Amino acid sequence: MSAVTIHTRKFKVNRLLARRQMMVDVVHPGIGCPSKEKIAATLSTLYHKDAKNVICYGFRTQFGGGKTTGFALIYDSVEDAKKFEPKHRLLKKGLIEAKKTKEEGRRAKKTKKTNAKKGKKKNKAGKK
């Protein structure tokens, strides 16, 4: 990350949500944007927090490349992140496990319901 520089702006300490929130500007002329893990590692060293507490999202590269802007949240602890952060970001970060449900899909439910309706109609018609 020698050619990559990371700047933070609009820094705000949010005590109610136990986090620091900011916009992150990544300047990377001539190369692709670094991964969110590398950005999170750099921010964790800058703000003296563990990399698990840093959540980066919403990065968009400007037209022509060279500069990417996104958001970062640095929670005081992992428990605070689990309490306030949306589940999809926690899954992506690896802080929680995905639920392993054995539910049938949407189409299968509808087909089962339709077949049950048809079966009931046939039974009612046969009883009359």
RALIN-V888334 format. One line per field, one symbol per residue. phi: phi as a letter, one per 40 degrees, with the letter a starting at -180 (. if undefined). psi: psi as a letter, one per 20 degrees, with the letter a starting at -180 (. if undefined). A space follows every 50 residues. Layout:
phi: ???
psi: ???
This chain:
phi: .ccbbbbbafcacbccbfabbacbbbbbcgbcccccccccccccccbfbc ccccbbagcbccdgggabbababbccaccccccbcccccccccgcbcccb cbcccccccccccccccccccccccccc
psi: khipqpqqrlpponhhjlrpqrqppoompirrprrhghghgghhhgjlrq hhipoprkpppqpiahpppaqqpoqhrhhhghghqqhhhhghhkhrqqpn qkqrrghhgggggghggggggggghhh.
